Amino acid sequence: MLCRRREFIHLKEDKTFYITTPIYYPSDNLHIGHAYTTVAADCISRCKRMQGYDVHYLTGTDEHGQKIERIAKSKGMEPLEYVDGIVANIRKLWEKFLITNTDFIRTTEPRHEKVVQDLFQKVYDKGEIYKAEYSGWYCTPCETFFTERQLVDGKCPDCGREVELLKEESYFFKLGNYAERLLKHIETHPDFIQPESRRNEVVSFIKSGLDDLCVSRNTFKWGIPLPFAPDHIAYVWFDALINYYSALQENDLNPQKGKEKFWPATVHLMAKDILRFHAIIWPAMLMALDLPLPERVFAHGWILLEGGKMSKSKGNVVDPNILLEKYGVDAIRYYLLKEMNYGQDGLYSEEMLVNRINTDLANDLGNLISRTVAMVQKYFGGVLPEPSAPEALDEELKETARKSYADGTEKMDKLDFSNYLAAVMRLIGRANKYIDETEPWVLARTEANRPRLGTVMYNLVECIRIALVMLHPTMPTLVGRVLPQIPLWENDTQLTWEEAAVWGKTPAGITLTKGPALFPRIDLKTLEVPAPAKEEAPAAPKPAIEHKPEITMDDFAKIELRVAEILACEKIPKADKLLKLELKLDDELRTVVSGIAQHYEPDQLIGKKVVIVANLKPTKLRGVMSQGMILAASDPAHEQIEVLFVDSIADGGRVS
Ligand code: MSP
C-alpha cells in the first residue's frame, strides 16, 4: 500500500502542467546559478511527464531595456543584432543540459510584442494606468525603480551598484489598489507563494504599503511602444512578465492551442531575488486583466560561491559549459539539485562537486550497480534468477523502497529536490548494506543456499530498478548508460514514475553484463577526471569483505604491535606499489617494505609515527628484507588506503 500523499497542488483536472523559468537577460555569462532554475524546472517536468501529465515547459530571453541598448551601442551594433548571437548560445547551453522545454520565447518576437500591446491597452482602458511624472532612482543593471528610502548607502539595495536619478514623464500602474486583493488571495491560497518563509516576506512587504508602479520609459527606444502613447516604451519588467501569457497565444508562429489548455501556470519557478515581481506585480497585472492567477510561485535560493552570489560584476561566475564538458551532464544536474536545500541557498565549489560525485554517485550508486552485476555474473553466469520466498530482511528492504518512493514523490511535488534525492539515496544505501548483511559470498559456498542467493540478487536489481526510475528526471542519460549492463527496459523513453511504486517488476531471466564504471572516481587532489567511461577498463566490483574465523584474546596477544618512527623512506625501483621505510623502535632500527606507494609520497611519511606488526616473520620483497608490517586501513574496494598514524606516543610504545 502506498502512503497517502498530497498531489501537486493543481486546479486543473486534465493533467496538464505548465511550468516556467524566468526569461533570462541575454548574457554570455550565464552561470551554474542560472542553470539551477532550468535544471530544477526540467526535473519536475520530466517527472510529471513520467506521471502522464501533458507538460508545457517555457523558458526564454528578456531582450529589451536600457542595459541591452547601452551595451549594443557601445559595440556599434543594433540591439537585436547584439542579442541574436547570445540567445543562440543560451539555447545551446540548455540543449547541453538536456533541458526539455517545449517552448522558448524571446521578448523581441512579434507574437510577444503584440500581446504586450494588447494587454497594456486593456489595462489602460480600464483606467488602471495613468500618466504622471516619475522622479526617483533607477538601477539599470537590475532594471528596477527605487525610492530614496529603499537605497542602501545611496546604491542599489539588490546589487550594490550605482543608481541613476530619473525624472521623466511616465505611465503608472495603480499597483497600490491591489494590496488588499493580493493579501486576500495569498491568505486563501496558502500554496500560492512557496516556500512559506518567502510567503511571509511578501506579505510583510505588501503590508508595508505598495506604491503605484512606473510602467513606461521615454528616454530611450529599445522596448515595446505603448499603443496609446507610442513615444513611450513598456517598462522592461511589465513587458517581460507577460511572456508567460503571450507564449500561449495561438498565432501563425505558434499554432498550438496553448492558452485554453495550459493557462494559468501551474508553477512559476525562480530565485528569491525576483520573487516580488512574480508574487506582487504579476498577480496584480493579472487581476487588472481579469485573468486567473498562477497556482504557485516558487522562489528557490541562490547558488553561492565563497564571497557571495555569483555575478559577472564580482568576476566569480562558474562557466557551466566547462563543467559539463569535464564532469558530464548527469553529475552536474545531480549536484545542483542535491546541493540546494529547500528554499535555502546552496554552495558551490569544485571540491564539493567532486566529493558529491565520488560519494553519492561513484561509491554508493556506481558501486551498488557494479557489485550487483559482478555477483550475478559470478554466481549465475549473468542470468538473473527468480526470487523465492522473502525473509524478514527482504521485507525490510522492500519497505525501504516503498518509503523511498512515497517520500521522494512527495518531496518532488514540493519542489524539494534535495530531499527527493536524499530519499532515493537512502534506498541505495540500504541496498549496499543489504549486501553486507546477506553476505552473498558466504551463501555462494553452499549449494543448498542457491535459492536464497538468487533472491538476494533479484532484490538488489529490484532496488536498482526503482532507484533508476526515480533518478531519471535528475540524470537523464543514466538509464541509457545502465541498460547495456542491466537490460531492464528496451530503452529509456517509456519509463513511468509509478513503476517505482511496485515491487517485483524486474523480469527474472535478463542477462547482466559488466560494463564501464558509470561514474569514475575523480582524484580529489588533482580534480582530474579519469578517461571517458567508454575507454575505461570494466570497473572492478567492490570486493566483499571476507570474515575471518573467531580468535581468542590469547591469539591476539601473540601479535606484537609497536609504535615506530619513520626515519627515511624511498620508492623501490620498478615496483609501483612498494615503499622502503627505515623505522626506529626505541633503540632498534628496522627496514620495512610497504605497499602504499600509490597513496603516499615518501616525503609525506618521514617523521611520522606508525603502528607496525613487530613480530612478523621477516620476508624478502623485491630484494629487500622486510622486518615487520605497517598497519593501514583500506576501503572495501581497496581503492583508498590510509596508514594509521600515532601522534603523541613515543616510538617503541606498545599498541594493544
Ligand atoms: N530577466 C529577468 C527575469 C524576468 S522573468 C519575467 C532576470 N533575468 S536574469 O538572467 O538576471 O536571472 C534570471 C534567473 O536566473 C533568476 O531569477 C534565477 O532564477 C536565476 N539565477 C541567477 N543567478 C542565480 C544564482 N546565483 N543562483 C540561483 N539562481 C540564480 O532576472
Residues whose N, C-alpha, C, O or C-beta is under 5 A from the ligand:
A	BS01	MSP	P22 I23 Y24 Y25 G33 H34 Y36 T37 D62 A240 L241 M270 A271 I274 G301 W302 I303 K309 M310
